[in-house]
């Protein structure tokens, strides 16, 4: 699992059937790495979230048939990232 911040909702005008219809969010790590994840929990911009990766991400998205490697598992309340 990773802790990431929601930066943007991606709008997909066309998608593979295997991606389903969950919202897709761009997330950023504290080091600036950008990742993309399915969002079954309904996050908003700026939320800090924890993610579930790899094969478990499909279960977390709610359907083992969905094509995803990263899914938002929950919103973290009152998270203060470490300052470098």
C-alpha positions in Angstrom: 0.0 0.0 0.0 1.0 3.6 -0.6 -0.2 6.9 0.7 -0.9 9.3 -2.2 -2.7 12.6 -2.8 -5.5 13.0 -5.4 -4.4 15.6 -8.0 -6.9 15.3 -10.8 -9.9 13.3 -12.1 -9.2 12.0 -15.6 -12.0 12.1 -18.2 -12.0 9.2 -20.5 -14.2 9.6 -23.6 -13.6 6.0 -24.6 -12.4 3.0 -22.6 -12.0 -0.7 -22.9 -14.9 -2.7 -21.6 -12.6 -4.2 -19.0 -12.1 -0.9 -17.3 -15.7 -0.6 -16.2 -17.1 2.8 -15.3 -15.4 3.7 -12.1 -13.8 7.2 -11.9 -10.1 7.3 -12.7 -7.9 9.6 -10.6 -4.3 10.9 -11.1 -2.5 10.6 -7.8 0.9 11.9 -6.8 3.4 10.6 -4.2 5.3 12.7 -1.7 8.3 12.4 -4.1 6.3 13.7 -7.1 5.7 10.4 -8.8 2.4 10.4 -10.7 0.2 7.3 -10.7 -3.3 6.5 -12.0 -5.9 4.5 -10.0 -9.6 3.5 -10.0 -11.6 5.3 -7.4 -14.5 3.3 -6.0 -14.7 5.4 -2.8 -15.4 8.9 -4.2 -12.4 11.0 -3.4 -12.0 14.7 -4.2 -9.1 16.8 -5.2 -6.5 17.2 -2.4 -7.6 14.1 -0.4 -4.8 11.9 0.9 -5.6 8.2 0.2 -4.2 4.8 0.6 -4.0 2.6 -2.4 -4.1 -1.1 -3.0 -1.9 -2.5 -5.8 -1.4 -5.5 -8.1 -3.9 -8.3 -8.2 -5.6 -7.2 -4.9 -6.5 -3.9 -6.7 -9.1 -5.8 -8.8 -10.8 -7.1 -5.7 -10.7 -3.6 -4.1 -12.3 -2.1 -7.2 -15.2 -4.4 -6.7 -14.9 -6.8 -9.6 -12.0 -9.2 -10.3 -12.6 -8.7 -14.1 -11.6 -5.0 -14.0 -8.3 -4.2 -15.6 -6.5 -2.3 -12.9 -3.2 -2.4 -11.0 -4.1 0.3 -8.6 -7.2 1.1 -6.7 -8.0 3.7 -4.0 -8.8 1.8 -0.8 -9.8 4.7 1.5 -9.5 8.4 2.3 -7.2 9.3 5.2 -8.5 11.9 7.6 -6.0 14.4 9.1 -2.9 13.3 7.2 0.1 15.5 7.5 2.9 14.5 5.2 6.5 14.6 6.4 8.3 17.7 5.4 11.8 17.2 3.8 
